[in-house]
Amino acid sequence: MEIWINPECSKCASALSILDAEQAQYTVRHYLEQPPTPDELREVLRRLGLDPWHIVRFGEPVAAELGIADWPRDEAGRDRWLEAMAAHPALIQRPIITADDGTASVARTPDAVREALARPAERH
């Protein structure tokens, strides 16, 4: 299990506290320092079952600078969204947990973190 966090985010701190309390095995990715590539974002979105615009933080100053709220939300525009998120990782919702069962969660609530923990590991 991996969790993408911003150490200054209270929701991230809460998620880490739950993972620690449950003695979960996980790795931390400081995604502002180690931004995901467009391909990594594409894979996380596949696991989430979401489109890029579903995990964008539209309130970030860079979102306004880019005018991202007005971008088309369609298949033709997906790569543009992914490139922007990779170039400006502050646009990405947090925390994101990639679970061992092949799924992912935008773990902004304690329930979402616990749900990720409850999933069985992928069997090979």
VEXMAR-601413 format. One record per residue (C-alpha): residue number from 1; residue in three letters; x, y, z. Coordinates in steps of 0.5 Angstrom, whole numbers. Example, Ala and Ser with C-alpha at 12.3 -4.5 7.8 and 13.67 -1.06 7.14 Angstrom:
! residues 2
   num   residuo       u       v       w
     1       ala      25      -9      16
     2       ser      27      -2      14
END
This chain:
! residues 124
   num   residuo       u       v       w
     1       met       0       0       0
     2       glu       2       7      -2
     3       ile       0      14       1
     4       trp       1      20      -3
     5       ile       1      26       2
     6       asn       3      33       3
     7       pro       6      33      10
     8       glu       2      40      11
     9       cys      -5      37      10
    10       ser      -9      36      16
    11       lys     -13      30      12
    12       cys      -6      27      10
    13       ala      -4      27      18
    14       ser     -11      24      20
    15       ala     -10      18      15
    16       leu      -3      17      17
    17       ser      -5      17      24
    18       ile     -10      11      22
    19       leu      -6       7      18
    20       asp      -1       8      24
    21       ala      -6       6      29
    22       glu      -8       0      25
    23       gln      -1      -2      24
    24       ala      -1      -2      17
    25       gln       5      -3      12
    26       tyr       5       3       8
    27       thr      10       7       4
    28       val       9      15       4
    29       arg      10      19      -3
    30       his      11      26      -2
    31       tyr       8      27      -8
    32       leu       9      35      -9
    33       glu      17      33      -8
    34       gln      16      27     -13
    35       pro      10      28     -17
    36       pro       7      23     -21
    37       thr       8      22     -28
    38       pro       2      22     -33
    39       asp       2      15     -34
    40       glu       2      14     -26
    41       leu      -4      18     -26
    42       arg      -7      15     -31
    43       glu      -6       8     -27
    44       val      -9      11     -21
    45       leu     -15      14     -24
    46       arg     -16       7     -27
    47       arg     -16       4     -20
    48       leu     -20      10     -18
    49       gly     -25       9     -23
    50       leu     -25      16     -24
    51       asp     -23      22     -30
    52       pro     -17      27     -28
    53       trp     -22      33     -27
    54       his     -25      29     -21
    55       ile     -19      29     -17
    56       val     -17      36     -19
    57       arg     -16      41     -13
    58       phe     -20      47     -17
    59       gly     -19      52     -11
    60       glu     -11      52     -12
    61       pro      -8      58     -15
    62       val      -5      54     -20
    63       ala     -12      52     -22
    64       ala     -14      59     -23
    65       glu      -8      61     -27
    66       leu      -9      55     -32
    67       gly     -16      57     -33
    68       ile     -17      49     -32
    69       ala     -24      50     -29
    70       asp     -26      52     -36
    71       trp     -22      46     -40
    72       pro     -26      41     -44
    73       arg     -28      35     -39
    74       asp     -28      29     -45
    75       glu     -23      24     -47
    76       ala     -20      28     -52
    77       gly     -18      33     -47
    78       arg     -15      27     -42
    79       asp      -8      28     -43
    80       arg      -8      36     -42
    81       trp     -11      34     -35
    82       leu      -6      29     -34
    83       glu       0      33     -36
    84       ala      -2      39     -32
    85       met      -3      35     -26
    86       ala       4      32     -27
    87       ala       7      39     -28
    88       his       3      42     -22
    89       pro       2      36     -17
    90       ala      -1      41     -12
    91       leu      -7      40     -17
    92       ile      -8      33     -14
    93       gln     -13      31      -9
    94       arg     -10      28      -3
    95       pro      -9      24       0
    96       ile      -9      18      -5
    97       ile      -8      11      -2
    98       thr      -6       5      -7
    99       ala      -8      -1      -4
   100       asp      -5      -8      -5
   101       asp     -11     -11      -8
   102       gly     -10      -6     -14
   103       thr     -15      -1     -12
   104       ala     -14       6     -10
   105       ser     -18      11      -6
   106       val     -18      19      -5
   107       ala     -18      18       3
   108       arg     -20      24       5
   109       thr     -25      21      11
   110       pro     -23      16      16
   111       asp     -28      12      13
   112       ala     -25      12       6
   113       val     -18      10      10
   114       arg     -21       4      14
   115       glu     -24       2       7
   116       ala     -18       2       4
   117       leu     -15      -2      10
   118       ala     -21      -7      10
   119       arg     -19     -10       3
   120       pro     -15     -16       2
   121       ala      -9     -16      -1
   122       glu      -9     -18      -9
   123       arg      -7     -26     -10
   124       his      -2     -28     -15
END
